[in-house]
Amino acid sequence: MMNHEELLHLIKSRRSVMPTQYSQEEITSEELNLILESANWAPNHKRTEPWRFKVIQGEVKKRFAEFMLEKYQETTLPEAQNERKKAGIIEKCLLSDKIILICMKTSHQLPEWEELAATSMAVQNMWLMCTSMEIGSYWSSPGAISKMNEFTELEEDENCYGIFYMGKRKGDLHESSRQPIENKVQFIAS
Ligand SMILES: Cc1cc2nc3c(=O)[nH]c(=O)nc-3n(C[C@H](O)[C@H](O)[C@H](O)COP(=O)(O)O)c2cc1C
């Protein structure tokens, strides 16, 4: 088993890595399966296992890029639209080797926030697994996620909460920082 220092190092190394930082090397299906398997081990109240993932790869990425562009055009005033942003939307999809739609199907057995918390923990598992495999990834939450049923069928009580862009990383992980944990922890004295 990994020791605690290695685990903390992995957690601190995890970064939001943008598609411009992805090499075009393929993420293998074995790697993808391990990433998804790690997600499936997230804790969840009442064992509802509410996370659902939809994998976009290959030719479907083009259709997804077009969908994202269409949503941008629909939701942005024509005078506010800009060509660089449009090109960026397409590029982001095409530079990613795989794109996972982060979805959640609520069971109605518990408050929805608990199932969203469980889904977020599943994403953290995937994100850490990606970090250990030198796969860059990040969670994106544009307005288009609320329209994802126009891209692919979602079940009843299923919603999309994010887009997880993924690709083999080129270059090093950048440094980041956090405010000290001491500022966020209170030891209750009595
Ligand atoms: C729920 C959630 C939604 C996010 N949505 C976006 C997003 O829409 N665009 C973006 O650039 N980053 C998004 N991020 C990534 C954060 O910006 C990023 O995690 C934060 O800046 C810290 O950087 P790090 O992940 O490298 O530590 C999101 C992260 C979370 C947890």
The ligand as an SDF file (V2000), in Angstrom:
LIG
                    3D

 31 33  0  0  0  0  0  0  0  0999 V2000
  -17.2490   21.5630   -9.5330 C   0  0  0  0  0  0  0  0  0  0  0  0
  -16.0830   22.1720  -10.2790 C   0  0  0  0  0  0  0  0  0  0  0  0
  -16.3290   22.9020  -11.4230 C   0  0  0  0  0  0  0  0  0  0  0  0
  -15.2780   23.4930  -12.1430 C   0  0  0  0  0  0  0  0  0  0  0  0
  -15.5480   24.1920  -13.2830 N   0  0  0  0  0  0  0  0  0  0  0  0
  -14.5340   24.7540  -13.9740 C   0  0  0  0  0  0  0  0  0  0  0  0
  -14.7810   25.4800  -15.1700 C   0  0  0  0  0  0  0  0  0  0  0  0
  -15.9100   25.6040  -15.6330 O   0  0  0  0  0  0  0  0  0  0  0  0
  -13.7220   26.0210  -15.8170 N   0  0  0  0  0  0  0  0  0  0  0  0
  -12.4460   25.8970  -15.3430 C   0  0  0  0  0  0  0  0  0  0  0  0
  -11.5140   26.4070  -15.9660 O   0  0  0  0  0  0  0  0  0  0  0  0
  -12.1720   25.1780  -14.2250 N   0  0  0  0  0  0  0  0  0  0  0  0
  -13.1930   24.6180  -13.5400 C   0  0  0  0  0  0  0  0  0  0  0  0
  -12.9190   23.8820  -12.4150 N   0  0  0  0  0  0  0  0  0  0  0  0
  -11.5170   23.6790  -12.0130 C   0  0  0  0  0  0  0  0  0  0  0  0
  -11.0820   24.7080  -10.9700 C   0  0  0  0  0  0  0  0  0  0  0  0
  -10.9690   25.9620  -11.5570 O   0  0  0  0  0  0  0  0  0  0  0  0
   -9.7470   24.2620  -10.3730 C   0  0  0  0  0  0  0  0  0  0  0  0
   -9.9400   23.0390   -9.7150 O   0  0  0  0  0  0  0  0  0  0  0  0
   -9.1590   25.2740   -9.4010 C   0  0  0  0  0  0  0  0  0  0  0  0
   -8.7480   26.4020  -10.0940 O   0  0  0  0  0  0  0  0  0  0  0  0
   -7.9550   24.7360   -8.6480 C   0  0  0  0  0  0  0  0  0  0  0  0
   -6.9350   24.3140   -9.5310 O   0  0  0  0  0  0  0  0  0  0  0  0
   -6.3450   22.8460   -9.4550 P   0  0  0  0  0  0  0  0  0  0  0  0
   -7.4650   21.9040   -9.8320 O   0  0  0  0  0  0  0  0  0  0  0  0
   -5.2210   22.8000  -10.4540 O   0  0  0  0  0  0  0  0  0  0  0  0
   -5.8610   22.6070   -8.0640 O   0  0  0  0  0  0  0  0  0  0  0  0
  -13.9480   23.3190  -11.6860 C   0  0  0  0  0  0  0  0  0  0  0  0
  -13.7100   22.5690  -10.5250 C   0  0  0  0  0  0  0  0  0  0  0  0
  -14.7490   22.0050   -9.8250 C   0  0  0  0  0  0  0  0  0  0  0  0
  -14.4570   21.2040   -8.5760 C   0  0  0  0  0  0  0  0  0  0  0  0
  1  2  1  0
  2  3  1  0
  2 30  2  0
  3  4  2  0
  4  5  1  0
  4 28  1  0
  5  6  2  0
  6  7  1  0
  6 13  1  0
  7  8  2  0
  7  9  1  0
  9 10  1  0
 10 11  2  0
 10 12  1  0
 12 13  2  0
 13 14  1  0
 14 15  1  0
 14 28  1  0
 15 16  1  0
 16 17  1  0
 16 18  1  0
 18 19  1  0
 18 20  1  0
 20 21  1  0
 20 22  1  0
 22 23  1  0
 23 24  1  0
 24 25  2  0
 24 26  1  0
 24 27  1  0
 28 29  2  0
 29 30  1  0
 30 31  1  0
M  END
$$$$
